[in-house]
């Protein structure tokens, strides 16, 4: 088990954590989980309001579905996310706003609109994104996707040691970001379960998450309702909540710092229970 100490993490001018909840709000018509329920601007803004009321520390706004689907160009992604970021910044000045994007152009626009964190779930396909984070003074998530192109699925992908590969990639990306000028205490690392990984590999990452937290970088886990949970338990996407909470609990025990979820109240209860059981309030 990793050390209970938590590395510093500061976003939107204040310390974040030690168990911060990141709420998912997707302005996409084809999200794998909600099937477009928060695609409309008003619905997305309402979802943000609910997430903040339910105790989310971070709101992660996305404009492009992670998996394969309709092509979404830069202009359309900007249309989906920039106005929403500006509205959330106005309504919730204290919340940390994250935007899920791999594109530097989008990163620059949302940072100017008030975003605090750029969540690059695809592991750095556009190296300029870290430069944007440095220039705009915002945070960055450094993830691992096995060098897959954005929005593609792995096919018979193999690693000699998946955890070692993840650790090497995300720490190198984090150090590169620091060298470019991103604040060290505004960087997270994310193993990115299911991105460039099969179920067996994602489970291995969960079991050995302590190797990531031992690097000293704050760790984000984004496991909510993912396929590796569904395949392990034999559950469709709308029945993976209990499995999700179990993985969150294990991740918290192993030292994860930020938890990206669809169900904020359930995640808060699960993480509070972990804190009480371990005496790490």
Rosetta blueprint (number, residue, H / E / L):
1 X L
2 X L
3 X L
4 X L
5 X L
6 X L
7 X L
8 X L
9 X L
10 X E
11 X E
12 X L
13 X L
14 X E
15 X E
16 X L
17 X L
18 X L
19 X L
20 X E
21 X E
22 X E
23 X E
24 X E
25 X E
26 X E
27 X L
28 X L
29 X L
30 X L
31 X L
32 X L
33 X L
34 X L
35 X L
36 X L
37 X L
38 X L
39 X L
40 X L
41 X H
42 X H
43 X H
44 X H
45 X H
46 X H
47 X H
48 X H
49 X H
50 X H
51 X H
52 X H
53 X H
54 X L
55 X L
56 X L
57 X L
58 X E
59 X E
60 X E
61 X E
62 X E
63 X L
64 X L
65 X L
66 X L
67 X L
68 X L
69 X L
70 X L
71 X L
72 X L
73 X L
74 X H
75 X H
76 X H
77 X H
78 X H
79 X H
80 X H
81 X H
82 X H
83 X H
84 X H
85 X H
86 X H
87 X H
88 X H
89 X H
90 X H
91 X H
92 X L
93 X L
94 X L
95 X L
96 X E
97 X E
98 X E
99 X E
100 X E
101 X L
102 X L
103 X L
104 X H
105 X H
106 X H
107 X H
108 X H
109 X H
110 X H
111 X H
112 X H
113 X H
114 X L
115 X L
116 X L
117 X E
118 X E
119 X E
120 X E
121 X L
122 X L
123 X L
124 X L
125 X L
126 X L
127 X L
128 X H
129 X H
130 X H
131 X H
132 X H
133 X H
134 X H
135 X H
136 X H
137 X L
138 X L
139 X E
140 X E
141 X E
142 X E
143 X E
144 X L
145 X L
146 X L
147 X L
148 X L
149 X L
150 X L
151 X L
152 X L
153 X L
154 X L
155 X L
156 X L
157 X L
158 X L
159 X L
160 X L
161 X L
162 X H
163 X H
164 X H
165 X H
166 X H
167 X H
168 X H
169 X H
170 X H
171 X H
172 X H
173 X H
174 X H
175 X H
176 X H
177 X H
178 X H
179 X H
180 X H
181 X L
182 X L
183 X L
184 X H
185 X H
186 X H
187 X E
188 X E
189 X E
190 X E
191 X L
192 X L
193 X L
194 X L
195 X L
196 X L
197 X L
198 X L
199 X H
200 X H
201 X H
202 X H
203 X H
204 X H
205 X H
206 X H
207 X H
208 X L
209 X L
210 X H
211 X H
212 X H
213 X H
214 X L
215 X L
216 X L
217 X L
218 X E
219 X E
220 X E
221 X E
222 X L
223 X L
224 X L
225 X L
226 X L
227 X H
228 X H
229 X H
230 X H
231 X H
232 X H
233 X H
234 X L
235 X L
236 X L
237 X H
238 X H
239 X H
240 X L
241 X H
242 X H
243 X H
244 X H
245 X H
246 X H
247 X H
248 X H
249 X H
250 X H
251 X H
252 X H
253 X H
254 X L
255 X L
256 X L
257 X L
258 X E
259 X E
260 X E
261 X E
262 X L
263 X L
264 X H
265 X H
266 X H
267 X H
268 X H
269 X H
270 X H
271 X H
272 X H
273 X H
274 X H
275 X H
276 X H
277 X H
278 X H
279 X L
280 X L
281 X L
